[in-house]
Amino acid sequence: MNIENHNLHHEFPQHKDRIHELKMNDRHFARLFEEYHNTDRDIRKIEEGAEASSDARIEGLKMRRVHLKDDLLGMLETTDV
């Protein structure tokens, strides 16, 4: 089974420097980034078969990841520094 890589640097390579900048200087971004990372890790564990889960839980995690990604991208695309 081929499991996609959804880490934020892979999803938005054009924002690599901005991701680093915001992680270091914006607590809200850093918190959302960490939650995104943890959610993605949980999904990968389930998809790799290392952890059992119900369909409802995996779908809920995937929806949370999408919402976090949208929020993070919005922050990355703002020009306020």
N, CA, C and O atoms as a Tinker XYZ file with bonds, in Angstrom:
   324  protein
     1  N      0.838000   -1.181000    0.000000    73     2
     2  CA     0.000000    0.000000    0.000000    64     1     3
     3  C      0.883000    1.243000    0.000000    63     2     4     5
     4  O      1.747000    1.389000    0.864000    81     3
     5  N      0.673000    2.128000   -0.952000    73     3     6
     6  CA     1.427000    3.358000   -1.054000    64     5     7
     7  C      0.726000    4.445000   -0.240000    63     6     8     9
     8  O     -0.393000    4.846000   -0.558000    81     7
     9  N      1.386000    4.908000    0.795000    73     7    10
    10  CA     0.814000    5.926000    1.678000    64     9    11
    11  C      1.429000    7.277000    1.328000    63    10    12    13
    12  O      2.649000    7.443000    1.331000    81    11
    13  N      0.557000    8.238000    1.027000    73    11    14
    14  CA     1.023000    9.565000    0.639000    64    13    15
    15  C      1.660000   10.304000    1.805000    63    14    16    17
    16  O      1.273000   10.142000    2.962000    81    15
    17  N      2.640000   11.113000    1.465000    73    15    18
    18  CA     3.289000   11.958000    2.455000    64    17    19
    19  C      2.536000   13.284000    2.516000    63    18    20    21
    20  O      2.454000   13.999000    1.518000    81    19
    21  N      1.994000   13.609000    3.669000    73    19    22
    22  CA     1.225000   14.841000    3.831000    64    21    23
    23  C      1.893000   15.839000    4.766000    63    22    24    25
    24  O      1.244000   16.778000    5.226000    81    23
    25  N      3.191000   15.651000    5.058000    73    23    26
    26  CA     3.783000   16.639000    5.957000    64    25    27
    27  C      3.765000   17.999000    5.273000    63    26    28    29
    28  O      3.791000   18.086000    4.045000    81    27
    29  N      3.722000   19.043000    6.063000    73    27    30
    30  CA     3.490000   20.387000    5.550000    64    29    31
    31  C      4.585000   20.842000    4.585000    63    30    32    33
    32  O      4.296000   21.540000    3.612000    81    31
    33  N      5.827000   20.460000    4.840000    73    31    34
    34  CA     6.911000   20.841000    3.935000    64    33    35
    35  C      6.742000   20.158000    2.575000    63    34    36    37
    36  O      7.107000   20.727000    1.546000    81    35
    37  N      6.201000   18.967000    2.567000    73    35    38
    38  CA     5.946000   18.251000    1.315000    64    37    39
    39  C      4.732000   18.838000    0.601000    63    38    40    41
    40  O      4.723000   18.941000   -0.625000    81    39
    41  N      3.724000   19.218000    1.351000    73    39    42
    42  CA     2.504000   19.782000    0.772000    64    41    43
    43  C      2.735000   21.172000    0.183000    63    42    44    45
    44  O      2.167000   21.509000   -0.856000    81    43
    45  N      3.564000   21.975000    0.840000    73    43    46
    46  CA     3.784000   23.367000    0.422000    64    45    47
    47  C      5.282000   23.688000    0.342000    63    46    48    49
    48  O      5.769000   24.527000    1.100000    81    47
    49  N      6.013000   23.037000   -0.560000    73    47    50
    50  CA     7.466000   23.277000   -0.621000    64    49    51
    51  C      7.816000   24.735000   -0.951000    63    50    52    53
    52  O      8.889000   25.214000   -0.583000    81    51
    53  N      6.926000   25.428000   -1.632000    73    51    54
    54  CA     7.170000   26.828000   -1.983000    64    53    55
    55  C      7.133000   27.743000   -0.750000    63    54    56    57
    56  O      7.579000   28.889000   -0.811000    81    55
    57  N      6.601000   27.233000    0.362000    73    55    58
    58  CA     6.496000   28.029000    1.590000    64    57    59
    59  C      7.476000   27.558000    2.674000    63    58    60    61
    60  O      7.282000   27.851000    3.854000    81    59
    61  N      8.519000   26.834000    2.278000    73    59    62
    62  CA     9.457000   26.259000    3.251000    64    61    63
    63  C      9.996000   27.303000    4.230000    63    62    64    65
    64  O      9.967000   27.099000    5.443000    81    63
    65  N     10.481000   28.408000    3.700000    73    63    66
    66  CA    11.065000   29.444000    4.565000    64    65    67
    67  C     10.003000   30.095000    5.448000    63    66    68    69
    68  O     10.259000   30.384000    6.617000    81    67
    69  N      8.821000   30.325000    4.896000    73    67    70
    70  CA     7.725000   30.949000    5.659000    64    69    71
    71  C      7.261000   30.015000    6.777000    63    70    72    73
    72  O      6.951000   30.469000    7.878000    81    71
    73  N      7.214000   28.709000    6.493000    73    71    74
    74  CA     6.834000   27.740000    7.528000    64    73    75
    75  C      7.801000   27.851000    8.699000    63    74    76    77
    76  O      7.381000   27.932000    9.853000    81    75
    77  N      9.081000   27.853000    8.401000    73    75    78
    78  CA    10.090000   27.944000    9.464000    64    77    79
    79  C      9.946000   29.258000   10.235000    63    78    80    81
    80  O      9.975000   29.270000   11.466000    81    79
    81  N      9.792000   30.351000    9.506000    73    79    82
    82  CA     9.648000   31.661000   10.141000    64    81    83
    83  C      8.454000   31.697000   11.092000    63    82    84    85
    84  O      8.570000   32.149000   12.231000    81    83
    85  N      7.314000   31.220000   10.617000    73    83    86
    86  CA     6.112000   31.250000   11.457000    64    85    87
    87  C      6.211000   30.286000   12.634000    63    86    88    89
    88  O      5.734000   30.599000   13.725000    81    87
    89  N      6.818000   29.128000   12.433000    73    87    90
    90  CA     6.991000   28.195000   13.552000    64    89    91
    91  C      7.815000   28.831000   14.666000    63    90    92    93
    92  O      7.573000   28.582000   15.846000    81    91
    93  N      8.782000   29.646000   14.287000    73    91    94
    94  CA     9.660000   30.258000   15.277000    64    93    95
    95  C      9.061000   31.502000   15.924000    63    94    96    97
    96  O      9.399000   31.829000   17.062000    81    95
    97  N      8.165000   32.207000   15.205000    73    95    98
    98  CA     7.726000   33.526000   15.661000    64    97    99
    99  C      6.235000   33.675000   15.933000    63    98   100   101
   100  O      5.807000   34.724000   16.415000    81    99
   101  N      5.443000   32.668000   15.640000    73    99   102
   102  CA     3.994000   32.786000   15.801000    64   101   103
   103  C      3.486000   31.574000   16.578000    63   102   104   105
   104  O      3.423000   30.463000   16.053000    81   103
   105  N      3.125000   31.812000   17.836000    73   103   106
   106  CA     2.683000   30.699000   18.695000    64   105   107
   107  C      1.455000   29.987000   18.150000    63   106   108   109
   108  O      1.363000   28.762000   18.228000    81   107
   109  N      0.515000   30.738000   17.601000    73   107   110
   110  CA    -0.703000   30.139000   17.064000    64   109   111
   111  C     -0.362000   29.222000   15.888000    63   110   112   113
   112  O     -0.854000   28.096000   15.810000    81   111
   113  N      0.474000   29.705000   14.983000    73   111   114
   114  CA     0.905000   28.876000   13.853000    64   113   115
   115  C      1.625000   27.633000   14.362000    63   114   116   117
   116  O      1.359000   26.526000   13.892000    81   115
   117  N      2.525000   27.805000   15.310000    73   115   118
   118  CA     3.288000   26.673000   15.841000    64   117   119
   119  C      2.367000   25.628000   16.465000    63   118   120   121
   120  O      2.592000   24.428000   16.309000    81   119
   121  N      1.331000   26.080000   17.172000    73   119   122
   122  CA     0.389000   25.143000   17.787000    64   121   123
   123  C     -0.389000   24.380000   16.721000    63   122   124   125
   124  O     -0.544000   23.163000   16.813000    81   123
   125  N     -0.881000   25.101000   15.701000    73   123   126
   126  CA    -1.613000   24.444000   14.614000    64   125   127
   127  C     -0.700000   23.508000   13.831000    63   126   128   129
   128  O     -1.119000   22.421000   13.433000    81   127
   129  N      0.544000   23.925000   13.609000    73   127   130
   130  CA     1.514000   23.090000   12.913000    64   129   131
   131  C      1.721000   21.786000   13.666000    63   130   132   133
   132  O      1.729000   20.712000   13.063000    81   131
   133  N      1.890000   21.875000   14.983000    73   131   134
   134  CA     2.091000   20.671000   15.798000    64   133   135
   135  C      0.851000   19.774000   15.759000    63   134   136   137
   136  O      0.972000   18.554000   15.644000    81   135
   137  N     -0.334000   20.369000   15.853000    73   135   138
   138  CA    -1.564000   19.580000   15.781000    64   137   139
   139  C     -1.687000   18.901000   14.416000    63   138   140   141
   140  O     -2.080000   17.737000   14.336000    81   139
   141  N     -1.352000   19.622000   13.343000    73   139   142
   142  CA    -1.376000   19.039000   12.004000    64   141   143
   143  C     -0.418000   17.852000   11.937000    63   142   144   145
   144  O     -0.784000   16.780000   11.454000    81   143
   145  N      0.798000   18.043000   12.417000    73   143   146
   146  CA     1.812000   16.989000   12.407000    64   145   147
   147  C      1.328000   15.760000   13.186000    63   146   148   149
   148  O      1.455000   14.632000   12.710000    81   147
   149  N      0.780000   15.978000   14.371000    73   147   150
   150  CA     0.298000   14.863000   15.199000    64   149   151
   151  C     -0.884000   14.147000   14.547000    63   150   152   153
   152  O     -0.968000   12.919000   14.591000    81   151
   153  N     -1.786000   14.902000   13.950000    73   151   154
   154  CA    -2.937000   14.313000   13.269000    64   153   155
   155  C     -2.470000   13.490000   12.077000    63   154   156   157
   156  O     -2.945000   12.374000   11.871000    81   155
   157  N     -1.552000   14.026000   11.299000    73   155   158
   158  CA    -1.016000   13.303000   10.148000    64   157   159
   159  C     -0.310000   12.025000   10.600000    63   158   160   161
   160  O     -0.454000   10.982000    9.963000    81   159
   161  N      0.446000   12.096000   11.685000    73   159   162
   162  CA     1.128000   10.915000   12.224000    64   161   163
   163  C      0.116000    9.843000   12.620000    63   162   164   165
   164  O      0.316000    8.663000   12.330000    81   163
   165  N     -0.969000   10.246000   13.282000    73   163   166
   166  CA    -2.000000    9.291000   13.685000    64   165   167
   167  C     -2.637000    8.621000   12.468000    63   166   168   169
   168  O     -2.892000    7.417000   12.478000    81   167
   169  N     -2.887000    9.396000   11.435000    73   167   170
   170  CA    -3.473000    8.842000   10.204000    64   169   171
   171  C     -2.504000    7.844000    9.571000    63   170   172   173
   172  O     -2.916000    6.764000    9.148000    81   171
   173  N     -1.238000    8.196000    9.505000    73   171   174
   174  CA    -0.242000    7.298000    8.909000    64   173   175
   175  C     -0.144000    5.982000    9.676000    63   174   176   177
   176  O     -0.025000    4.921000    9.062000    81   175
   177  N     -0.191000    6.033000   11.000000    73   175   178
   178  CA    -0.155000    4.806000   11.805000    64   177   179
   179  C     -1.313000    3.892000   11.445000    63   178   180   181
   180  O     -1.143000    2.680000   11.313000    81   179
   181  N     -2.481000    4.478000   11.289000    73   179   182
   182  CA    -3.671000    3.696000   10.950000    64   181   183
   183  C     -3.531000    3.129000    9.540000    63   182   184   185
   184  O     -3.793000    1.947000    9.317000    81   183
   185  N     -3.121000    3.960000    8.595000    73   183   186
   186  CA    -2.990000    3.520000    7.213000    64   185   187
   187  C     -1.910000    2.452000    7.045000    63   186   188   189
   188  O     -2.021000    1.587000    6.176000    81   187
   189  N     -0.873000    2.509000    7.868000    73   187   190
   190  CA     0.198000    1.511000    7.818000    64   189   191
   191  C     -0.173000    0.227000    8.539000    63   190   192   193
   192  O      0.556000   -0.762000    8.463000    81   191
   193  N     -1.298000    0.235000    9.237000    73   191   194
   194  CA    -1.745000   -0.949000    9.954000    64   193   195
   195  C     -1.124000   -1.110000   11.327000    63   194   196   197
   196  O     -1.295000   -2.146000   11.969000    81   195
   197  N     -0.408000   -0.101000   11.782000    73   195   198
   198  CA     0.233000   -0.164000   13.094000    64   197   199
   199  C     -0.752000    0.102000   14.220000    63   198   200   201
   200  O     -0.474000   -0.189000   15.383000    81   199
   201  N     -1.900000    0.655000   13.868000    73   199   202
   202  CA    -2.919000    0.997000   14.860000    64   201   203
   203  C     -4.296000    0.734000   14.242000    63   202   204   205
   204  O     -4.550000    1.083000   13.089000    81   203
   205  N     -5.161000    0.122000   15.019000    73   203   206
   206  CA    -6.526000   -0.147000   14.550000    64   205   207
   207  C     -7.396000    1.085000   14.772000    63   206   208   209
   208  O     -7.166000    1.877000   15.686000    81   207
   209  N     -8.395000    1.223000   13.914000    73   207   210
   210  CA    -9.296000    2.365000   14.040000    64   209   211
   211  C    -10.588000    2.093000   13.300000    63   210   212   213
   212  O    -10.630000    1.304000   12.357000    81   211
   213  N    -11.631000    2.754000   13.738000    73   211   214
   214  CA   -12.904000    2.662000   13.022000    64   213   215
   215  C    -12.858000    3.583000   11.804000    63   214   216   217
   216  O    -12.049000    4.510000   11.743000    81   215
   217  N    -13.721000    3.321000   10.852000    73   215   218
   218  CA   -13.820000    4.178000    9.676000    64   217   219
   219  C    -14.179000    5.604000   10.076000    63   218   220   221
   220  O    -13.663000    6.563000    9.504000    81   219
   221  N    -15.061000    5.740000   11.057000    73   219   222
   222  CA   -15.485000    7.068000   11.502000    64   221   223
   223  C    -14.304000    7.852000   12.078000    63   222   224   225
   224  O    -14.176000    9.052000   11.836000    81   223
   225  N    -13.448000    7.178000   12.835000    73   223   226
   226  CA   -12.299000    7.872000   13.438000    64   225   227
   227  C    -11.310000    8.322000   12.369000    63   226   228   229
   228  O    -10.846000    9.462000   12.394000    81   227
   229  N    -10.985000    7.436000   11.432000    73   227   230
   230  CA   -10.022000    7.813000   10.397000    64   229   231
   231  C    -10.571000    8.949000    9.535000    63   230   232   233
   232  O     -9.832000    9.860000    9.164000    81   231
   233  N    -11.854000    8.896000    9.221000    73   231   234
   234  CA   -12.452000    9.974000    8.426000    64   233   235
   235  C    -12.462000   11.283000    9.208000    63   234   236   237
   236  O    -12.235000   12.350000    8.638000    81   235
   237  N    -12.725000   11.206000   10.511000    73   235   238
   238  CA   -12.674000   12.407000   11.350000    64   237   239
   239  C    -11.282000   13.003000   11.403000    63   238   240   241
   240  O    -11.119000   14.222000   11.345000    81   239
   241  N    -10.276000   12.144000   11.514000    73   239   242
   242  CA    -8.893000   12.625000   11.523000    64   241   243
   243  C     -8.530000   13.266000   10.185000    63   242   244   245
   244  O     -7.870000   14.304000   10.147000    81   243
   245  N     -8.960000   12.648000    9.099000    73   243   246
   246  CA    -8.656000   13.216000    7.786000    64   245   247
   247  C     -9.336000   14.569000    7.592000    63   246   248   249
   248  O     -8.749000   15.483000    7.013000    81   247
   249  N    -10.553000   14.694000    8.067000    73   247   250
   250  CA   -11.242000   15.986000    7.966000    64   249   251
   251  C    -10.519000   17.032000    8.813000    63   250   252   253
   252  O    -10.369000   18.177000    8.388000    81   251
   253  N    -10.073000   16.646000   10.001000    73   251   254
   254  CA    -9.337000   17.578000   10.857000    64   253   255
   255  C     -8.051000   18.020000   10.173000    63   254   256   257
   256  O     -7.686000   19.194000   10.229000    81   255
   257  N     -7.355000   17.074000    9.521000    73   255   258
   258  CA    -6.116000   17.406000    8.819000    64   257   259
   259  C     -6.391000   18.416000    7.698000    63   258   260   261
   260  O     -5.625000   19.362000    7.517000    81   259
   261  N     -7.470000   18.219000    6.955000    73   259   262
   262  CA    -7.824000   19.143000    5.870000    64   261   263
   263  C     -8.099000   20.540000    6.414000    63   262   264   265
   264  O     -7.630000   21.531000    5.854000    81   263
   265  N     -8.855000   20.621000    7.499000    73   263   266
   266  CA    -9.165000   21.926000    8.088000    64   265   267
   267  C     -7.904000   22.616000    8.617000    63   266   268   269
   268  O     -7.729000   23.821000    8.440000    81   267
   269  N     -7.040000   21.853000    9.257000    73   267   270
   270  CA    -5.790000   22.423000    9.748000    64   269   271
   271  C     -4.926000   22.898000    8.588000    63   270   272   273
   272  O     -4.321000   23.968000    8.655000    81   271
   273  N     -4.868000   22.100000    7.523000    73   271   274
   274  CA    -4.065000   22.479000    6.356000    64   273   275
   275  C     -4.595000   23.776000    5.743000    63   274   276   277
   276  O     -3.814000   24.648000    5.361000    81   275
   277  N     -5.901000   23.900000    5.650000    73   275   278
   278  CA    -6.498000   25.133000    5.127000    64   277   279
   279  C     -6.136000   26.340000    5.998000    63   278   280   281
   280  O     -5.771000   27.399000    5.487000    81   279
   281  N     -6.241000   26.168000    7.316000    73   279   282
   282  CA    -5.905000   27.262000    8.235000    64   281   283
   283  C     -4.432000   27.646000    8.112000    63   282   284   285
   284  O     -4.090000   28.827000    8.057000    81   283
   285  N     -3.564000   26.630000    8.071000    73   283   286
   286  CA    -2.131000   26.891000    7.967000    64   285   287
   287  C     -1.773000   27.555000    6.645000    63   286   288   289
   288  O     -0.953000   28.472000    6.618000    81   287
   289  N     -2.372000   27.107000    5.555000    73   287   290
   290  CA    -2.090000   27.723000    4.262000    64   289   291
   291  C     -2.544000   29.182000    4.259000    63   290   292   293
   292  O     -1.854000   30.043000    3.714000    81   291
   293  N     -3.676000   29.460000    4.852000    73   291   294
   294  CA    -4.126000   30.842000    4.947000    64   293   295
   295  C     -3.112000   31.708000    5.673000    63   294   296   297
   296  O     -2.861000   32.846000    5.275000    81   295
   297  N     -2.537000   31.176000    6.727000    73   295   298
   298  CA    -1.522000   31.918000    7.476000    64   297   299
   299  C     -0.243000   32.071000    6.650000    63   298   300   301
   300  O      0.404000   33.117000    6.689000    81   299
   301  N      0.114000   31.030000    5.908000    73   299   302
   302  CA     1.326000   31.093000    5.093000    64   301   303
   303  C      1.198000   32.128000    3.978000    63   302   304   305
   304  O      2.182000   32.765000    3.602000    81   303
   305  N      0.015000   32.289000    3.464000    73   303   306
   306  CA    -0.183000   33.194000    2.338000    64   305   307
   307  C     -0.405000   34.642000    2.728000    63   306   308   309
   308  O     -0.454000   35.511000    1.857000    81   307
   309  N     -0.540000   34.921000    4.011000    73   307   310
   310  CA    -0.669000   36.314000    4.438000    64   309   311
   311  C      0.699000   36.972000    4.353000    63   310   312   313
   312  O      1.725000   36.317000    4.539000    81   311
   313  N      0.707000   38.248000    4.075000    73   311   314
   314  CA     1.971000   38.963000    3.930000    64   313   315
   315  C      2.392000   39.662000    5.213000    63   314   316   317
   316  O      3.462000   40.269000    5.259000    81   315
   317  N      1.565000   39.588000    6.260000    73   315   318
   318  CA     1.932000   40.210000    7.531000    64   317   319
   319  C      3.049000   39.418000    8.167000    63   318   320   321
   320  O      2.906000   38.218000    8.399000    81   319
   321  N      4.142000   40.063000    8.448000    73   319   322
   322  CA     5.282000   39.387000    9.078000    64   321   323
   323  C      5.584000   40.059000   10.390000    63   322   324
   324  O      6.510000   39.653000   11.093000    81   323
